[in-house]
Amino acid sequence: MDAIFNIFNAVGSIHWEVIFQLLFVALIMLAGPAVIFVLAFRNGDL
């Protein structure tokens, strides 16, 4: 039972806000090259 409590305590101490902020920044950074790739793939026609 103590091991289960330690697992939940570790999950609770994770800074979820920082993780999600870094995730969304990564998605925004990947969106730019993705748009360029789609433009090149479709010969510049959106």
C-alpha positions in Angstrom: 0.0 0.0 0.0 2.9 2.3 0.7 4.3 1.8 -2.8 1.0 2.8 -4.3 1.0 6.0 -2.2 4.5 6.8 -3.3 3.5 6.5 -7.0 0.6 8.9 -6.5 2.8 11.3 -4.6 5.3 11.3 -7.4 2.6 11.9 -10.0 1.2 14.7 -7.9 4.5 16.5 -7.6 5.1 16.7 -11.4 4.7 20.3 -12.6 2.1 19.6 -15.3 1.8 23.3 -16.3 5.4 23.4 -17.3 5.1 20.2 -19.3 2.0 21.4 -21.2 3.6 24.8 -21.9 6.7 23.1 -23.4 4.5 20.7 -25.3 2.5 23.6 -26.9 5.6 25.5 -27.7 7.0 22.5 -29.5 3.7 22.1 -31.4 3.8 25.8 -32.5 7.4 25.4 -33.6 6.6 22.3 -35.6 3.5 24.0 -37.2 5.7 26.4 -39.3 7.8 23.8 -41.1 4.6 21.7 -41.5 2.9 24.6 -43.4 6.0 25.0 -45.6 6.0 21.3 -46.4 2.3 21.3 -47.3 2.8 24.4 -49.5 5.7 22.7 -51.3 3.8 19.4 -51.6 0.8 21.1 -53.1 2.9 23.4 -55.4 2.1 26.5 -53.5 -1.7 26.0 -53.6 -3.5 26.2 -50.2 
